[in-house]
């Protein structure tokens, strides 16, 4: 059983295969090559998080990076929870864990992600995150479907911030789960 905080941390290269499988099995994420997930777990571990099950295997992940043009902004590239573990608050807990880790290092004031208009689960997840962190949410079209060389929904940029010093727990409320957040840099 994965709890909401205790088994979270930076991914390692050994997590790459599990992260790829979770993305593939989500049936909603843009799945990249297994090689790209290995590289992500190596090169962007400090701005990403995995939740591990009791055996130490990745059961959920969120990948992100700091925008070069906006050094205080974390972009969440993908987030997914293993199908058997959805609905338990892991998506929100991972975002809280990751942003808490980065804030403690003094490198985070805002978050960005892209979400398609039809992806209500991701919209709820990020709005809930913003509420816990006392932040506003702005969104606007970023990549219209016509820009993609394959069949792909339009993506909207969600800007969340500035983030409060520490999240405000919401009594009696679980984190919303997400089923997909599209990549900004596929």
N, C-alpha and C positions, 0 to 999 in steps of 0.2 A: 504494500500500500504506500503510495506517495502522499506525504502530508503536504500542507500548503507552504511550508518554509524550510523544514529541516534538511531536505536532501537537494538543495539547490546550490548551484555554483557555476563557475566558468566551464564551458565545454573544453574537452581535450580532443586531440586527433582521434583517439579511440572511440569517441562519441559520434564521429562523422557518419559511420554506416547506419547507426540507429537513427540519427537525425534525418538522413536521407530516406530511410524506410518510413518514418513518421510523416514526412512531407508527402511521399508517394502514396501512402495509405490514406491520407486525408481526402483524397479524390477532389480537392478543391484548390490546393496550392499549385502555383507554377513550379513544377518539379525540375530542378536543375540536375546536372550530372552528379554522380556520387563523388567524383573528384572535387567539384566545387564545394561540397559540404565538408570534405576533409580540409581543404584550404581555409574555408570559413572558420572551422574549429581551431585551426592553427593561427591564422592571421587576425581574426576578429574576436577571439575568445574574451578579451577584456570588455567588449561591448555586447556580449551575448550571454545567454543563460540556458542551462538545462536543469530540468527536474528529474531526479533519478529514482527508480523504484528500489525496493529493498535489496535487490541483487546488485545495485549500482548501475543498471542499464538506463539510458536516457528514455524517459517516458513522455517528455514534453520539451519544447525548446522555443526560444525566441532569439532571433539573430538581429543584430543591429550594428550600426557604425556611426561615428561622429562625422557630421558634414564638414568637409574641409573648409568651405566658405563660411560656415557658422559653427565655430568650435564648441559652443555650448549647447548644440542641438544633437540629440540622439535620434537617428532614423531607425525605426523598427522595420526591418526588411521582410521577415517572415515570422509567424508565430503559429504553433500547432501543438495540440495535445493528442496523445494516443487515444484512439477511439474508445477503449475500455475505461479511460480515466476522465473523459469529458464530463462537464457538469459539476465538478468538485472545486471549482475556483482556481485551478492551476494557472490559467491564462493571466488573470489579474494578479495572482501571487507572484508569478515570474516577472511581470512588469514592475511591481512594487520592489521586488528583490533587486532587480537589475538597476532601476533608477536609484534606489537607496545606496547601492554599491558605488555607482558613479558619482552621486552627490557627495558621498563621504570623501571622494578623491578631488572634489571641487571642480568637476568637469561638466556639469549638467545644469541647464536652466530650462530647457524646452525639449519637447519630443515631437517628431513628425512620423507619419505613416501614410500609406495610400490604401484606400478602400474603395471597392466598386459600389455603385449606388444600390445594388441589390443585396449587398452583404450586411444585413441588419445585425447579425451576431457580432461582427467585428465593430460595427458602429456602437453597439451597446457596451462592448468591452472597453473601448477607448473613451467613451463618454463617462463611464463609471470610474475609470482610472483618473480622468480629469477631475471629477467631483471629489474623489478621495484626496487629491493633491491640490485642491483649491485653485485649479487652473481653468482658464477659458479654453474653448475649442472653436477654432475657425476652420472652415473647409471650403475648397474651391476646386474646380476642374483642373487637372494637371495633364493627364495624357488621354486625349480622346481616342476612341476605338480605332479611328482611321489611321492613327500613327503606328499601330502595331502591324507587323508584317503577317501575322497569323490572326485567327479568330480570337479576339480578346475584348473583354468589356472595358469601357472607359474607367479610368482610375481618378479618384478625387484625393487631393492632398489634404490631410488633417494636420493642423498645427495645434499643439497643446502647450500652454504655458502662459506666463511663467509658473514653474512648479513651486509649491509651498515647501518650506523647510522639511516637513515630515507629513506623511499622509494622515488624513483624518479617517479613522475607522468608522464604518457605518454599521451600528449595531443591528443584528438580525438580518443583514443583507449579505448574500453571497456574491462573489465576483461573477461577472458574466463570462461565459466562455466564448471563444471565437473558433470559427471553423476555417477561416482563411483571412489572410492579409496578403495582398499581392506585393510582389517585389517592386522596389523602385529601380533596382539595378539588377535585372535578370541577366 
